[in-house]
Amino acid sequence: MTSPRAPRRAPRRAPRLVTAAMAVGVVLAGLLLPAPAIAADPTPSPSPSATSAVPAGTTVFTLSPVANGIVNPGDALSVSVSLQNGTDAELAPAAVTLSLGRTPLGDRDDLGDWLDGSSPELALEPIGTDSIAAVEPGGFQVRGITVAADDPALAGLAPGVYPLAASYPGTEVTVTSTSVMIVPPTEATDVGIGVVVPITAGPLNEGLLTAEQLAELTAPDGELTNQLDGVTGTAAILAVDPAVPASIRVLGTSAPESALEWLSRLDAIQNSRFALQFGDADVTAQLQAGLPRPLQPTSFSAYMSSSNFATPTPTPTPTPAPSDAPTTAPTSQPDSALPSTDELLVVGPATRQGVYWPADGTADEQIVSRLADIATDDGTAPVTLIPSSTTDAGSDGRTVSAHGRVGAGEVLVYDSDISTALDDASQQEESWLRGAPLSTATAYLAFAAAETKGPLLVTVGRGDGRSRVELGAAISAAFSAPDVTPRTIATVAAGEAFDVELTGVESSPERAAAASALVADESELARFATILDQPSLLTGPERADILQLLGVAWIGDATWPTELADHRAATAGTLDSVALLPTSPSDLYGSSAALRFWVRNDLPYAVNLVLYTTRDNLRLDVQGETPIVATPQSNTRVEVPVQARVGRGDVTLTLQLRSPAFVAIGEPESVEINVYADWEAVGIAALAVVVGILLLFGIARTVLRMRRKRKATVPTPPPGAADASPGASGRVGPAAAPGAGESEASAEAKDASEAEQMSSTTDGDER
């Protein structure tokens, strides 16, 4: 998984607090200076040193009415005019003329045409002038013009929206900026209005915010703090991303103090609210990807540590006991129960269930109908927020009441023109620029209040990086418009529903394809996660990451394809984090042995596996299934018993890791085993034969040697022994004892006979 990082947000405009304060001072000075008919500060404001925020190479001239353009009978008209220089050349001083048309605009179409400069020439009367000093490259100038309440130009104006313009002669043409002045009716029925304000953390690529990110976002000048400050004390309808409170709650006692205080404030304010999809995920992309309903978070156990939720159980006070009973009080035991997923996702009191807010302009009738079929826990009918620009009436410039019906589904229609203007105003850091979109929003709201058949609904957009002042000004402008009364989300949705036809809906096939690919990857990861005792340790963060990547805030962000590719690569890396290490051929000489293999586990969790081993012939008996518990972030040795059969040859073993649910983990591996079956038995037998032959040969040689030795020791008769025998020569030797000669002759004959037998035996052996 990719590591958590700071939430991506659009670059903030360069802070210009000092220069903005100077500009406000100039405007206020212009408002306070008295004059008989036209009061203006004749002294030009000094050229600020801050760099202008306009695109390089351009100049921007802006007319911004004060007080959102509202001028009640008897009030003065005050405006500011500003000139921003984004070129490399100095702009020459200019004389600015303020003009007013005394004929009110007829309807919303006329208003739109006037503001975008496409309307025909209207009859305008100059009502004030002022001068703008030279503007240096990258700088700006702000001037204030006030038309007194008793000026004839303001006298006798009926309620309505009047065209207002400021202009100065340029080098080639006259430069003009248009706006409006609103004279509210004195008697009118108030119209209910709901203002939806999102509470989000911007585009994220991780499921939950880290403690460091929360500390930054909930700091005194953090974006979440600014959002909460902007809605506090107002009747705004909060659209809360449940990922924000969940990010705080999963940290338990380790959450930053500022984040815990922010969450307490969110729970304490009484604004009506509804929960966005987790991560403000785009429901249209999910349904178009083929999902039966939008995805929901599954588990946050991977983000929580029981040590952050262990609270000691109070020790009860021991009651008096009999003398023979033990008096020791029970010890305190920590309660390590973790909060449930539903508890983590609560967005506060007064929450309206079943509200969906797809990306602007993406929900067609099919999407609305499918969302309407999703049941809520409290039985409330689901509603879908859609912009009026995607309705038939709204695209024609007509006002659309908030509560509508598209086919079988209910919708809440927010006014596109008003919402766009409020969004623009909420992202204007300079007050002398903010007045222009606020006056536009008020003018559209004046027409809408006069035309609507029921309550109205507007939003301030999903923009981020807004300060509490900017956001608060936009919300206040909506609620302070003439003839409107705040309404809650439940009240707006309870009104009469009018039939609405959708038109001009444009969905994004790229986002639907991305959602489909992410869901497919998640399915593979869910199968892979069966190797864990607690699969949610992998599947929970994956689901949260997917929802964040499908967030509406990513629409239009050029880095989103890269973030998407990085996440899919990280998921593929997780799927490859457990596998068999490559094996090499080996020899098996014994009749039985244990083959050794290694399993790589890069996960931070122990995994349960089964190694399945198959053979390609019968020379070897192998254990088919070997259970494994692979230790985290290490290599684990596995021994597989084998038994060789009679025979010799090569055996190929196929190794495949699987989870206990029989899901293949990693690619199969093959290993060659050279088997020398019963080699030791054959060798021992051959050795025994050789030893036996050698032993017999040794015995035979020993016997022959003994016989030769005995033959060599037989005495040889001395010379002349034959002459001494009787009758040899007729002479008789010395007288002998009786019988002595016979015994000696008999012994010699016996010896000669034995020698002859031995010689005969030797000759036979040699033959």
Secondary structure by P-SEA (a helix, b strand, c coil): ccccccccccccccccaaaaaaaaaaaaaaaacccccccccccccccccccccccccbbbbbbbbcccccccccbbbbbbbbbbbcccccccbbbbbbbbbccccccaaaaaaaaacccccccccccbbbbbcccccccbbbbbbbbcccccccccccbbbbbbbbbbbcccbbbbbbbcccccccbbbbbbbbbbbbbcccccccccccaaaaaaaaccccaaaaaaaaaccccccccccaaaaaaaaaacccccaaaaaaaaaaaccccbbbbcccccccaaaaaaacccccccccccccccccccccccccccccccccccccccccccccccccccccccccccccccccccccccccccaaaaaaaaacccccccbbbbbbbcccccccccccccccbbbcccbbbbbccaaaaaaaaaaaaccccccaaaaaaaaaaaaaaaaaccccbbbbbccccccccaaaaaaaaaaaaaccbbbbbcaaaaaaccccbbbbcbbbbbaaaaaaaaaaaaaaaaaaaaacccccccccaaaaaaaaaaaaccccccccaaaaaaaaaaaaaaaaaacccccbbbbbbbcccbbbbbbbbbbcccbbbbbbbbbbbcccccccccbbbbbccccbbbbbbbbbbbccccbbbbbbbbbbccccccccbbbbbbbbcccaaaaaaaaaaaaaaaaaaaaaaaaaaaaaaaaaaaabbbbcccccccccccccccccccccaaaaaaaaaaaaaaaaaaaaaaaaaaaac
